[in-house]
Amino acid sequence: MDSFSSPTGSSSPFSTDDFMDKFKTQLAQAYAQEFLETVTGKCFEKCITKPGSSMSGSESSCVSRCVDRYIEATGIIGRALLNSSR
Amino acid sequence: MDTSGLNSPELQRFLNQEKEKAMVNEMVAKLTNVCWDKCITGTPGSKFSSSESACLSNCAQRYLDMSVIIMKRFQSMH
């Protein structure tokens, strides 16, 4: 699981570039996962009001729209924060 | 593993930048979470109404204003 050490434990020099790449990748993955969990929670709340024995067509399309809107909301908030930090 | 590269200024700079970026990301995520609940009251549509998008943008800015007010209040309590 430790992707920052070499598999054989040999004394290869620490590669800064390699570390930075792996670091960014893992951080991005962690963010993606957190985002997915948040969106899933929000959209379940908004769209699945009475869970039935299967997902209805209107529930599925609500979820699609909800995901798009949440991504859009993230952009709106991000831009508002950028514009205000002057 | 030869860890002599761990002290490099380049790495320190990188980690500081990533830390700042992470803090901004966290802030955006938290605000989106909170402002979504405040502003998107009905079923999500195929686009935001103008009042919904205005609400989201206002929400972020008012939250920031409020943080400043709270900090000042705290500081004045010494």
N, CA and C atoms of all chains as a GROMACS GRO file, in nm:
protein
  492
    1MET      N    1   0.083  -0.121   0.000
    1MET     CA    2   0.000   0.000   0.000
    1MET      C    3   0.085   0.125   0.000
    2ASP      N    4   0.208   0.113   0.054
    2ASP     CA    5   0.292   0.230   0.062
    2ASP      C    6   0.357   0.252  -0.074
    3SER      N    7   0.306   0.350  -0.145
    3SER     CA    8   0.359   0.368  -0.280
    3SER      C    9   0.477   0.462  -0.283
    4PHE      N   10   0.526   0.502  -0.167
    4PHE     CA   11   0.638   0.595  -0.168
    4PHE      C   12   0.771   0.526  -0.145
    5SER      N   13   0.768   0.396  -0.114
    5SER     CA   14   0.897   0.327  -0.101
    5SER      C   15   0.910   0.228  -0.214
    6SER      N   16   1.033   0.195  -0.250
    6SER     CA   17   1.051   0.102  -0.362
    6SER      C   18   1.018  -0.039  -0.316
    7PRO      N   19   0.971  -0.122  -0.406
    7PRO     CA   20   0.921  -0.255  -0.367
    7PRO      C   21   1.025  -0.343  -0.300
    8THR      N   22   1.150  -0.332  -0.343
    8THR     CA   23   1.248  -0.424  -0.288
    8THR      C   24   1.317  -0.364  -0.166
    9GLY      N   25   1.282  -0.241  -0.127
    9GLY     CA   26   1.347  -0.180  -0.013
    9GLY      C   27   1.491  -0.146  -0.041
   10SER      N   28   1.526  -0.135  -0.170
   10SER     CA   29   1.666  -0.103  -0.204
   10SER      C   30   1.693   0.044  -0.178
   11SER      N   31   1.820   0.081  -0.178
   11SER     CA   32   1.853   0.218  -0.141
   11SER      C   33   1.854   0.309  -0.263
   12SER      N   34   1.745   0.312  -0.340
   12SER     CA   35   1.740   0.405  -0.454
   12SER      C   36   1.720   0.545  -0.398
   13PRO      N   37   1.778   0.645  -0.463
   13PRO     CA   38   1.766   0.780  -0.410
   13PRO      C   39   1.622   0.827  -0.415
   14PHE      N   40   1.583   0.908  -0.319
   14PHE     CA   41   1.451   0.964  -0.312
   14PHE      C   42   1.429   1.054  -0.432
   15SER      N   43   1.324   1.028  -0.508
   15SER     CA   44   1.299   1.109  -0.626
   15SER      C   45   1.190   1.211  -0.595
   16THR      N   46   1.230   1.337  -0.591
   16THR     CA   47   1.135   1.443  -0.559
   16THR      C   48   1.023   1.449  -0.662
   17ASP      N   49   1.059   1.442  -0.789
   17ASP     CA   50   0.957   1.448  -0.894
   17ASP      C   51   0.857   1.335  -0.881
   18ASP      N   52   0.911   1.218  -0.856
   18ASP     CA   53   0.827   1.101  -0.840
   18ASP      C   54   0.731   1.119  -0.722
   19PHE      N   55   0.788   1.165  -0.613
   19PHE     CA   56   0.707   1.189  -0.493
   19PHE      C   57   0.598   1.291  -0.522
   20MET      N   58   0.633   1.402  -0.586
   20MET     CA   59   0.535   1.506  -0.612
   20MET      C   60   0.423   1.455  -0.702
   21ASP      N   61   0.459   1.377  -0.803
   21ASP     CA   62   0.358   1.318  -0.891
   21ASP      C   63   0.261   1.230  -0.815
   22LYS      N   64   0.320   1.138  -0.737
   22LYS     CA   65   0.237   1.045  -0.663
   22LYS      C   66   0.151   1.118  -0.560
   23PHE      N   67   0.209   1.218  -0.498
   23PHE     CA   68   0.137   1.296  -0.399
   23PHE      C   69   0.014   1.361  -0.462
   24LYS      N   70   0.036   1.427  -0.575
   24LYS     CA   71  -0.075   1.496  -0.642
   24LYS      C   72  -0.183   1.398  -0.686
   25THR      N   73  -0.140   1.286  -0.738
   25THR     CA   74  -0.237   1.185  -0.782
   25THR      C   75  -0.321   1.136  -0.666
   26GLN      N   76  -0.256   1.103  -0.555
   26GLN     CA   77  -0.331   1.050  -0.442
   26GLN      C   78  -0.422   1.156  -0.382
   27LEU      N   79  -0.376   1.280  -0.378
   27LEU     CA   80  -0.459   1.387  -0.324
   27LEU      C   81  -0.582   1.406  -0.413
   28ALA      N   82  -0.560   1.404  -0.544
   28ALA     CA   83  -0.672   1.419  -0.637
   28ALA      C   84  -0.773   1.306  -0.620
   29GLN      N   85  -0.722   1.186  -0.601
   29GLN     CA   86  -0.812   1.072  -0.581
   29GLN      C   87  -0.892   1.086  -0.452
   30ALA      N   88  -0.826   1.135  -0.347
   30ALA     CA   89  -0.895   1.153  -0.219
   30ALA      C   90  -1.006   1.257  -0.234
   31TYR      N   91  -0.977   1.366  -0.306
   31TYR     CA   92  -1.078   1.468  -0.328
   31TYR      C   93  -1.195   1.415  -0.409
   32ALA      N   94  -1.162   1.339  -0.515
   32ALA     CA   95  -1.268   1.284  -0.599
   32ALA      C   96  -1.360   1.195  -0.516
   33GLN      N   97  -1.301   1.116  -0.429
   33GLN     CA   98  -1.381   1.027  -0.347
   33GLN      C   99  -1.470   1.105  -0.250
   34GLU      N  100  -1.413   1.207  -0.188
   34GLU     CA  101  -1.490   1.289  -0.096
   34GLU      C  102  -1.605   1.357  -0.169
   35PHE      N  103  -1.576   1.407  -0.290
   35PHE     CA  104  -1.678   1.473  -0.369
   35PHE      C  105  -1.791   1.376  -0.403
   36LEU      N  106  -1.756   1.257  -0.446
   36LEU     CA  107  -1.856   1.156  -0.479
   36LEU      C  108  -1.947   1.127  -0.361
   37GLU      N  109  -1.886   1.113  -0.243
   37GLU     CA  110  -1.966   1.083  -0.124
   37GLU      C  111  -2.062   1.196  -0.092
   38THR      N  112  -2.013   1.320  -0.102
   38THR     CA  113  -2.098   1.435  -0.074
   38THR      C  114  -2.214   1.442  -0.172
   39VAL      N  115  -2.184   1.432  -0.302
   39VAL     CA  116  -2.289   1.442  -0.403
   39VAL      C  117  -2.391   1.330  -0.386
   40THR      N  118  -2.343   1.211  -0.359
   40THR     CA  119  -2.436   1.098  -0.340
   40THR      C  120  -2.533   1.128  -0.226
   41GLY      N  121  -2.480   1.177  -0.115
   41GLY     CA  122  -2.565   1.210  -0.001
   41GLY      C  123  -2.667   1.318  -0.034
   42LYS      N  124  -2.619   1.426  -0.096
   42LYS     CA  125  -2.708   1.538  -0.128
   42LYS      C  126  -2.819   1.495  -0.222
   43CYS      N  127  -2.782   1.420  -0.325
   43CYS     CA  128  -2.880   1.386  -0.428
   43CYS      C  129  -2.975   1.277  -0.382
   44PHE      N  130  -2.928   1.194  -0.293
   44PHE     CA  131  -3.020   1.096  -0.234
   44PHE      C  132  -3.129   1.170  -0.157
   45GLU      N  133  -3.085   1.268  -0.079
   45GLU     CA  134  -3.177   1.352  -0.003
   45GLU      C  135  -3.281   1.419  -0.092
   46LYS      N  136  -3.234   1.477  -0.203
   46LYS     CA  137  -3.323   1.555  -0.289
   46LYS      C  138  -3.413   1.469  -0.376
   47CYS      N  139  -3.364   1.356  -0.418
   47CYS     CA  140  -3.432   1.283  -0.525
   47CYS      C  141  -3.503   1.154  -0.483
   48ILE      N  142  -3.453   1.092  -0.378
   48ILE     CA  143  -3.514   0.965  -0.338
   48ILE      C  144  -3.592   0.991  -0.210
   49THR      N  145  -3.712   1.044  -0.225
   49THR     CA  146  -3.787   1.082  -0.106
   49THR      C  147  -3.855   0.962  -0.040
   50LYS      N  148  -3.903   0.870  -0.123
   50LYS     CA  149  -3.965   0.750  -0.066
   50LYS      C  150  -3.908   0.629  -0.139
   51PRO      N  151  -3.803   0.569  -0.085
   51PRO     CA  152  -3.738   0.458  -0.156
   51PRO      C  153  -3.835   0.346  -0.188
   52GLY      N  154  -3.844   0.313  -0.317
   52GLY     CA  155  -3.934   0.206  -0.359
   52GLY      C  156  -3.855   0.079  -0.386
   53SER      N  157  -3.916  -0.017  -0.449
   53SER     CA  158  -3.846  -0.142  -0.473
   53SER      C  159  -3.752  -0.135  -0.591
   54SER      N  160  -3.761  -0.025  -0.667
   54SER     CA  161  -3.661   0.001  -0.770
   54SER      C  162  -3.661   0.150  -0.797
   55MET      N  163  -3.562   0.195  -0.870
   55MET     CA  164  -3.549   0.338  -0.898
   55MET      C  165  -3.640   0.375  -1.014
   56SER      N  166  -3.724   0.476  -0.994
   56SER     CA  167  -3.813   0.518  -1.102
   56SER      C  168  -3.737   0.604  -1.202
   57GLY      N  169  -3.796   0.622  -1.320
   57GLY     CA  170  -3.735   0.706  -1.423
   57GLY      C  171  -3.719   0.849  -1.375
   58SER      N  172  -3.819   0.900  -1.302
   58SER     CA  173  -3.807   1.039  -1.258
   58SER      C  174  -3.699   1.052  -1.151
   59GLU      N  175  -3.682   0.947  -1.071
   59GLU     CA  176  -3.576   0.951  -0.972
   59GLU      C  177  -3.439   0.953  -1.040
   60SER      N  178  -3.421   0.869  -1.144
   60SER     CA  179  -3.292   0.868  -1.215
   60SER      C  180  -3.262   1.000  -1.281
   61SER      N  181  -3.364   1.059  -1.345
   61SER     CA  182  -3.333   1.185  -1.412
   61SER      C  183  -3.310   1.295  -1.310
   62CYS      N  184  -3.379   1.286  -1.196
   62CYS     CA  185  -3.351   1.384  -1.089
   62CYS      C  186  -3.206   1.373  -1.044
   63VAL      N  187  -3.159   1.250  -1.027
   63VAL     CA  188  -3.021   1.230  -0.982
   63VAL      C  189  -2.921   1.288  -1.084
   64SER      N  190  -2.946   1.261  -1.214
   64SER     CA  191  -2.857   1.318  -1.317
   64SER      C  192  -2.851   1.470  -1.308
   65ARG      N  193  -2.969   1.530  -1.300
   65ARG     CA  194  -2.973   1.677  -1.293
   65ARG      C  195  -2.904   1.725  -1.167
   66CYS      N  196  -2.929   1.653  -1.058
   66CYS     CA  197  -2.874   1.692  -0.929
   66CYS      C  198  -2.721   1.693  -0.934
   67VAL      N  199  -2.663   1.591  -0.992
   67VAL     CA  200  -2.516   1.584  -1.002
   67VAL      C  201  -2.464   1.702  -1.082
   68ASP      N  202  -2.527   1.727  -1.198
   68ASP     CA  203  -2.486   1.841  -1.281
   68ASP      C  204  -2.496   1.971  -1.202
   69ARG      N  205  -2.607   1.989  -1.131
   69ARG     CA  206  -2.627   2.113  -1.055
   69ARG      C  207  -2.524   2.127  -0.943
   70TYR      N  208  -2.494   2.016  -0.877
   70TYR     CA  209  -2.398   2.025  -0.767
   70TYR      C  210  -2.261   2.063  -0.818
   71ILE      N  211  -2.223   2.007  -0.932
   71ILE     CA  212  -2.095   2.044  -0.992
   71ILE      C  213  -2.096   2.192  -1.029
   72GLU      N  214  -2.208   2.237  -1.084
   72GLU     CA  215  -2.222   2.378  -1.120
   72GLU      C  216  -2.214   2.466  -0.995
   73ALA      N  217  -2.280   2.423  -0.888
   73ALA     CA  218  -2.278   2.498  -0.762
   73ALA      C  219  -2.135   2.511  -0.710
   74THR      N  220  -2.058   2.404  -0.721
   74THR     CA  221  -1.919   2.407  -0.677
   74THR      C  222  -1.843   2.515  -0.753
   75GLY      N  223  -1.870   2.525  -0.885
   75GLY     CA  224  -1.804   2.628  -0.965
   75GLY      C  225  -1.845   2.768  -0.924
   76ILE      N  226  -1.974   2.788  -0.899
   76ILE     CA  227  -2.024   2.919  -0.858
   76ILE      C  228  -1.959   2.962  -0.726
   77ILE      N  229  -1.956   2.871  -0.630
   77ILE     CA  230  -1.896   2.901  -0.500
   77ILE      C  231  -1.747   2.930  -0.516
   78GLY      N  232  -1.679   2.846  -0.593
   78GLY     CA  233  -1.535   2.865  -0.615
   78GLY      C  234  -1.505   3.001  -0.673
   79ARG      N  235  -1.581   3.041  -0.774
   79ARG     CA  236  -1.560   3.173  -0.835
   79ARG      C  237  -1.592   3.285  -0.738
   80ALA      N  238  -1.698   3.269  -0.660
   80ALA     CA  239  -1.733   3.373  -0.561
   80ALA      C  240  -1.619   3.390  -0.461
   81LEU      N  241  -1.558   3.282  -0.419
   81LEU     CA  242  -1.446   3.290  -0.325
   81LEU      C  243  -1.325   3.358  -0.389
   82LEU      N  244  -1.295   3.321  -0.512
   82LEU     CA  245  -1.182   3.380  -0.583
   82LEU      C  246  -1.200   3.530  -0.599
   83ASN      N  247  -1.323   3.571  -0.632
   83ASN     CA  248  -1.348   3.712  -0.658
   83ASN      C  249  -1.346   3.796  -0.532
   84SER      N  250  -1.367   3.733  -0.418
   84SER     CA  251  -1.378   3.813  -0.296
   84SER      C  252  -1.245   3.826  -0.224
   85SER      N  253  -1.148   3.744  -0.259
   85SER     CA  254  -1.021   3.750  -0.188
   85SER      C  255  -0.928   3.851  -0.253
   86ARG      N  256  -0.967   3.977  -0.252
   86ARG     CA  257  -0.881   4.080  -0.311
   86ARG      C  258  -0.838   4.178  -0.204
   87MET      N  259   1.577   0.331   0.193
   87MET     CA  260   1.543   0.443   0.105
   87MET      C  261   1.626   0.564   0.144
   88ASP      N  262   1.690   0.622   0.050
   88ASP     CA  263   1.771   0.741   0.074
   88ASP      C  264   1.677   0.861   0.086
   89THR      N  265   1.665   0.914   0.207
   89THR     CA  266   1.566   1.021   0.227
   89THR      C  267   1.627   1.159   0.228
   90SER      N  268   1.748   1.173   0.174
   90SER     CA  269   1.812   1.305   0.180
   90SER      C  270   1.734   1.407   0.097
   91GLY      N  271   1.651   1.361   0.002
   91GLY     CA  272   1.574   1.455  -0.079
   91GLY      C  273   1.458   1.518  -0.004
   92LEU      N  274   1.427   1.465   0.114
   92LEU     CA  275   1.310   1.513   0.187
   92LEU      C  276   1.325   1.655   0.237
   93ASN      N  277   1.449   1.702   0.252
   93ASN     CA  278   1.467   1.836   0.304
   93ASN      C  279   1.481   1.942   0.197
   94SER      N  280   1.465   1.902   0.071
   94SER     CA  281   1.494   1.998  -0.035
   94SER      C  282   1.397   2.116  -0.031
   95PRO      N  283   1.448   2.234  -0.062
   95PRO     CA  284   1.362   2.354  -0.066
   95PRO      C  285   1.249   2.337  -0.168
   96GLU      N  286   1.283   2.264  -0.276
   96GLU     CA  287   1.182   2.244  -0.379
   96GLU      C  288   1.062   2.168  -0.321
   97LEU      N  289   1.094   2.067  -0.243
   97LEU     CA  290   0.988   1.987  -0.184
   97LEU      C  291   0.909   2.067  -0.081
   98GLN      N  292   0.979   2.147  -0.002
   98GLN     CA  293   0.910   2.232   0.096
   98GLN      C  294   0.814   2.327   0.026
   99ARG      N  295   0.863   2.386  -0.083
   99ARG     CA  296   0.780   2.480  -0.159
   99ARG      C  297   0.657   2.408  -0.212
  100PHE      N  298   0.682   2.290  -0.268
  100PHE     CA  299   0.573   2.209  -0.322
  100PHE      C  300   0.470   2.178  -0.215
  101LEU      N  301   0.517   2.132  -0.100
  101LEU     CA  302   0.424   2.094   0.007
  101LEU      C  303   0.345   2.214   0.057
  102ASN      N  304   0.412   2.330   0.067
  102ASN     CA  305   0.341   2.451   0.110
  102ASN      C  306   0.232   2.490   0.010
  103GLN      N  307   0.265   2.483  -0.118
  103GLN     CA  308   0.166   2.515  -0.220
  103GLN      C  309   0.049   2.418  -0.215
  104GLU      N  310   0.081   2.290  -0.203
  104GLU     CA  311  -0.025   2.190  -0.198
  104GLU      C  312  -0.112   2.209  -0.076
  105LYS      N  313  -0.050   2.248   0.036
  105LYS     CA  314  -0.127   2.271   0.157
  105LYS      C  315  -0.224   2.387   0.137
  106GLU      N  316  -0.176   2.495   0.075
  106GLU     CA  317  -0.265   2.608   0.049
  106GLU      C  318  -0.378   2.569  -0.044
  107LYS      N  319  -0.344   2.497  -0.151
  107LYS     CA  320  -0.447   2.454  -0.245
  107LYS      C  321  -0.549   2.365  -0.174
  108ALA      N  322  -0.501   2.279  -0.086
  108ALA     CA  323  -0.591   2.189  -0.014
  108ALA      C  324  -0.685   2.268   0.076
  109MET      N  325  -0.633   2.372   0.140
  109MET     CA  326  -0.718   2.453   0.227
  109MET      C  327  -0.827   2.524   0.147
  110VAL      N  328  -0.792   2.575   0.031
  110VAL     CA  329  -0.892   2.639  -0.055
  110VAL      C  330  -0.997   2.537  -0.098
  111ASN      N  331  -0.951   2.420  -0.141
  111ASN     CA  332  -1.044   2.315  -0.183
  111ASN      C  333  -1.141   2.276  -0.073
  112GLU      N  334  -1.088   2.264   0.048
  112GLU     CA  335  -1.173   2.228   0.161
  112GLU      C  336  -1.279   2.334   0.186
  113MET      N  337  -1.237   2.461   0.176
  113MET     CA  338  -1.328   2.572   0.196
  113MET      C  339  -1.440   2.568   0.092
  114VAL      N  340  -1.403   2.549  -0.034
  114VAL     CA  341  -1.503   2.542  -0.140
  114VAL      C  342  -1.598   2.426  -0.115
  115ALA      N  343  -1.544   2.312  -0.080
  115ALA     CA  344  -1.628   2.195  -0.056
  115ALA      C  345  -1.725   2.220   0.059
  116LYS      N  346  -1.675   2.275   0.167
  116LYS     CA  347  -1.761   2.299   0.283
  116LYS      C  348  -1.870   2.401   0.250
  117LEU      N  349  -1.831   2.510   0.183
  117LEU     CA  350  -1.928   2.614   0.149
  117LEU      C  351  -2.033   2.562   0.051
  118THR      N  352  -1.990   2.484  -0.046
  118THR     CA  353  -2.087   2.430  -0.142
  118THR      C  354  -2.188   2.343  -0.068
  119ASN      N  355  -2.138   2.262   0.023
  119ASN     CA  356  -2.222   2.175   0.104
  119ASN      C  357  -2.328   2.257   0.178
  120VAL      N  358  -2.284   2.359   0.250
  120VAL     CA  359  -2.374   2.442   0.332
  120VAL      C  360  -2.469   2.524   0.244
  121CYS      N  361  -2.413   2.588   0.140
  121CYS     CA  362  -2.494   2.677   0.058
  121CYS      C  363  -2.593   2.601  -0.030
  122TRP      N  364  -2.558   2.482  -0.069
  122TRP     CA  365  -2.654   2.398  -0.142
  122TRP      C  366  -2.780   2.378  -0.058
  123ASP      N  367  -2.760   2.343   0.067
  123ASP     CA  368  -2.875   2.321   0.155
  123ASP      C  369  -2.958   2.448   0.172
  124LYS      N  370  -2.891   2.561   0.181
  124LYS     CA  371  -2.964   2.687   0.202
  124LYS      C  372  -3.036   2.734   0.077
  125CYS      N  373  -2.978   2.711  -0.039
  125CYS     CA  374  -3.026   2.776  -0.161
  125CYS      C  375  -3.107   2.687  -0.255
  126ILE      N  376  -3.077   2.560  -0.256
  126ILE     CA  377  -3.148   2.471  -0.349
  126ILE      C  378  -3.254   2.398  -0.269
  127THR      N  379  -3.370   2.461  -0.258
  127THR     CA  380  -3.471   2.408  -0.168
  127THR      C  381  -3.559   2.302  -0.234
  128GLY      N  382  -3.581   2.314  -0.366
  128GLY     CA  383  -3.669   2.218  -0.431
  128GLY      C  384  -3.592   2.107  -0.500
  129THR      N  385  -3.658   2.042  -0.594
  129THR     CA  386  -3.595   1.937  -0.674
  129THR      C  387  -3.501   2.003  -0.774
  130PRO      N  388  -3.382   1.950  -0.790
  130PRO     CA  389  -3.287   2.010  -0.886
  130PRO      C  390  -3.343   2.009  -1.028
  131GLY      N  391  -3.333   2.123  -1.095
  131GLY     CA  392  -3.382   2.135  -1.232
  131GLY      C  393  -3.271   2.116  -1.332
  132SER      N  394  -3.302   2.140  -1.460
  132SER     CA  395  -3.197   2.121  -1.562
  132SER      C  396  -3.107   2.243  -1.572
  133LYS      N  397  -3.144   2.350  -1.503
  133LYS     CA  398  -3.047   2.456  -1.478
  133LYS      C  399  -3.092   2.532  -1.354
  134PHE      N  400  -3.001   2.611  -1.299
  134PHE     CA  401  -3.036   2.690  -1.183
  134PHE      C  402  -3.122   2.808  -1.226
  135SER      N  403  -3.216   2.844  -1.141
  135SER     CA  404  -3.287   2.969  -1.165
  135SER      C  405  -3.191   3.082  -1.128
  136SER      N  406  -3.221   3.203  -1.173
  136SER     CA  407  -3.130   3.313  -1.142
  136SER      C  408  -3.127   3.339  -0.991
  137SER      N  409  -3.239   3.315  -0.923
  137SER     CA  410  -3.236   3.337  -0.778
  137SER      C  411  -3.153   3.230  -0.708
  138GLU      N  412  -3.154   3.108  -0.762
  138GLU     CA  413  -3.071   3.002  -0.702
  138GLU      C  414  -2.923   3.034  -0.719
  139SER      N  415  -2.882   3.075  -0.839
  139SER     CA  416  -2.739   3.101  -0.857
  139SER      C  417  -2.696   3.226  -0.780
  140ALA      N  418  -2.785   3.326  -0.773
  140ALA     CA  419  -2.752   3.444  -0.694
  140ALA      C  420  -2.737   3.404  -0.547
  141CYS      N  421  -2.828   3.320  -0.501
  141CYS     CA  422  -2.824   3.276  -0.361
  141CYS      C  423  -2.692   3.206  -0.331
  142LEU      N  424  -2.646   3.119  -0.421
  142LEU     CA  425  -2.522   3.045  -0.398
  142LEU      C  426  -2.404   3.140  -0.388
  143SER      N  427  -2.398   3.234  -0.480
  143SER     CA  428  -2.288   3.329  -0.481
  143SER      C  429  -2.293   3.418  -0.356
  144ASN      N  430  -2.411   3.467  -0.323
  144ASN     CA  431  -2.427   3.549  -0.202
  144ASN      C  432  -2.390   3.472  -0.077
  145CYS      N  433  -2.432   3.348  -0.075
  145CYS     CA  434  -2.407   3.263   0.041
  145CYS      C  435  -2.257   3.256   0.072
  146ALA      N  436  -2.177   3.233  -0.032
  146ALA     CA  437  -2.032   3.223  -0.012
  146ALA      C  438  -1.977   3.354   0.041
  147GLN      N  439  -2.020   3.464  -0.018
  147GLN     CA  440  -1.966   3.594   0.024
  147GLN      C  441  -2.010   3.633   0.164
  148ARG      N  442  -2.136   3.606   0.198
  148ARG     CA  443  -2.183   3.638   0.332
  148ARG      C  444  -2.113   3.552   0.437
  149TYR      N  445  -2.084   3.429   0.400
  149TYR     CA  446  -2.012   3.341   0.493
  149TYR      C  447  -1.875   3.400   0.524
  150LEU      N  448  -1.810   3.450   0.421
  150LEU     CA  449  -1.678   3.512   0.442
  150LEU      C  450  -1.689   3.638   0.527
  151ASP      N  451  -1.788   3.724   0.495
  151ASP     CA  452  -1.810   3.844   0.576
  151ASP      C  453  -1.826   3.806   0.722
  152MET      N  454  -1.907   3.704   0.743
  152MET     CA  455  -1.938   3.660   0.878
  152MET      C  456  -1.814   3.610   0.951
  153SER      N  457  -1.727   3.540   0.880
  153SER     CA  458  -1.604   3.491   0.943
  153SER      C  459  -1.520   3.607   0.995
  154VAL      N  460  -1.515   3.714   0.919
  154VAL     CA  461  -1.439   3.831   0.962
  154VAL      C  462  -1.502   3.892   1.086
  155ILE      N  463  -1.635   3.907   1.084
  155ILE     CA  464  -1.706   3.964   1.199
  155ILE      C  465  -1.680   3.881   1.324
  156ILE      N  466  -1.689   3.750   1.308
  156ILE     CA  467  -1.672   3.660   1.423
  156ILE      C  468  -1.532   3.672   1.479
  157MET      N  469  -1.434   3.677   1.389
  157MET     CA  470  -1.296   3.687   1.434
  157MET      C  471  -1.273   3.817   1.510
  158LYS      N  472  -1.328   3.927   1.457
  158LYS     CA  473  -1.310   4.056   1.524
  158LYS      C  474  -1.376   4.054   1.660
  159ARG      N  475  -1.492   3.996   1.668
  159ARG     CA  476  -1.564   3.990   1.794
  159ARG      C  477  -1.484   3.912   1.898
  160PHE      N  478  -1.430   3.800   1.853
  160PHE     CA  479  -1.347   3.717   1.938
  160PHE      C  480  -1.229   3.795   1.991
  161GLN      N  481  -1.164   3.868   1.899
  161GLN     CA  482  -1.045   3.942   1.937
  161GLN      C  483  -1.078   4.053   2.035
  162SER      N  484  -1.199   4.111   2.022
  162SER     CA  485  -1.235   4.222   2.109
  162SER      C  486  -1.275   4.174   2.248
  163MET      N  487  -1.277   4.043   2.266
  163MET     CA  488  -1.321   3.990   2.395
  163MET      C  489  -1.206   3.967   2.492
  164HIS      N  490  -1.088   4.020   2.457
  164HIS     CA  491  -0.977   3.996   2.552
  164HIS      C  492  -0.984   4.094   2.666
   0.00000   0.00000   0.00000
